[in-house]
Amino acid sequence: MLDHIGDIHIALPNHSAKTLMPAFDMAAQKLKSLGLIALGGAGAFSAFSFFKGDQRFFDEYLMRGVHLALNPENAHRAGVLLAKYRVLPNRNTEYSELKTEIFGKKFRNCVGLAAGFDKDGEAVQGLFDWGFGFVEVGSVTPESQPGNDKPRVFRLRGDQGIINRYGFNSDGHDAVLDNVTRDMNLPAGGRLGFNLGKNKTSDDAAADYCRGIAKFGKKADYIVINISSPNTPGLRALQSKRELEQLLTKVISVRDELGLRVPVLLKIAPDLLEQDKKDIAEVIQSRGSRVDGLIISNTTVSRPATLTSENKSETGGLSGRPLRGLSTLAISDMYILTGGRVPIIGVGGIFSGEDAYEKIKAGASMVQIYSSIVYRGPPIVETIKKELVQCLKEDGYNHVSDAVGSDHRMDALVSKLIQIR
Ligand SMILES: Cc1cc2nc3c(=O)[nH]c(=O)nc-3n(C[C@H](O)[C@H](O)[C@H](O)COP(=O)(O)O)c2cc1C
């Protein structure tokens, strides 16, 4: 007989029309239920892995999905909102090995958030939930400014890097101070830094930084003079000896005149020549222009030959894995040039505890991350802390401070041994 389903005519044996159709219906119903159960299961699994902060889930599924669904700037915004509305539970684990004291301040751990993620200080509280020991807000400019035209952030997925040319988009000092003051319930030992930039149209850089000192000096656990971002014309020239000396002398004298005791740190580029590094080491240890620490490093304008991603020729600063070696080298050089007397915060391409350990052995007292959050999500903070503790234990260190600059102690020992033989 012929049975009629819509416009399609199917020949079926005589007995089958009445008996098979309910069977098809039942099978279809079962499939639908199974599909729903599978979808529900996958949803529940994803939600569980998301809230649990499962690193593999973030590495292999979630961050890939985010990169497919959102352009880099929108994904960045989504990350800030995730922290702002404290969607993730507080995952901070305390490790006695990672508690740190530098420039007279105690930090609950030595892994911090680098500048540029929470530019306007909207999400500080939530970022501490991710496990950071300190959060650096900014760069903040005195007046609000929009930054460069979009698109201005690019992923280099194959290289695990990022190129950005945001150009200091900032809500300005007043708005940022308001945001942070509203959200000022910091966890014990959670420290807050303010990273200062200058307005694009300002022709008095020193005045811009001094305004920042006056504005944030009371709230900040430390303040960063950022003269190393590659996306503001003329900024990096402030790293040259004479300009740096003049700038820091003004900044330090304003801090002292205002009776503020806030530590002032200088953030430098990874692309400096040997002589630039020597000059900086001299200036930052001289009376009148002495700073309390260095942040090494900002993004690089260089493009390593190893890059494979199609975005590699975009203009801007490169961060992430391709920056790792360059920034570690700069840390090492500055540690030697300052005789280990100036505390260093190491940043650039840290994706694991081992990467953090490499920076610490090169001379960093603490570390910061940014790009690894883009590729590995918020759980990376706890992953790095856990792995770093493991690295310290394997080398017989009880505390992170014991490992700071250990590469150089080793070098000195080896050269002594060679001399003895
Ligand atoms: C999208 C983006 C924006 C950034 N914005 C700033 C900034 O405003 N001020 C600053 O001092 N550094 C900024 N940085 C540099 C980071 O703070 C950090 O020094 C650099 O990215 C190296 O660390 P990473 O390899 O872990 O990302 C930015 C980095 C990225 C990726």
The ligand as a Gaussian input file, in Angstrom:
#p B3LYP/6-31G(d) Opt

LIG

0 1
 C       45.262000      44.355000      25.903000
 C       46.386000      44.866000      26.750000
 C       46.326000      46.140000      27.300000
 C       47.361000      46.616000      28.097000
 N       47.275000      47.863000      28.647000
 C       48.264000      48.298000      29.467000
 C       48.174000      49.554000      30.115000
 O       47.189000      50.277000      29.985000
 N       49.207000      49.951000      30.901000
 C       50.329000      49.170000      31.103000
 O       51.231000      49.572000      31.844000
 N       50.414000      47.964000      30.526000
 C       49.431000      47.514000      29.723000
 N       49.526000      46.286000      29.133000
 C       50.766000      45.487000      29.338000
 C       50.618000      44.476000      30.480000
 O       50.407000      45.105000      31.699000
 C       51.874000      43.580000      30.561000
 O       52.955000      44.387000      30.910000
 C       52.179000      42.862000      29.260000
 O       51.000000      42.460000      28.629000
 C       53.053000      41.625000      29.483000
 O       52.392000      40.660000      30.257000
 P       51.634000      39.378000      29.633000
 O       52.554000      38.771000      28.639000
 O       51.323000      38.508000      30.806000
 O       50.407000      39.902000      28.991000
 C       48.490000      45.786000      28.334000
 C       48.543000      44.506000      27.800000
 C       47.512000      44.034000      27.014000
 C       47.586000      42.630000      26.466000

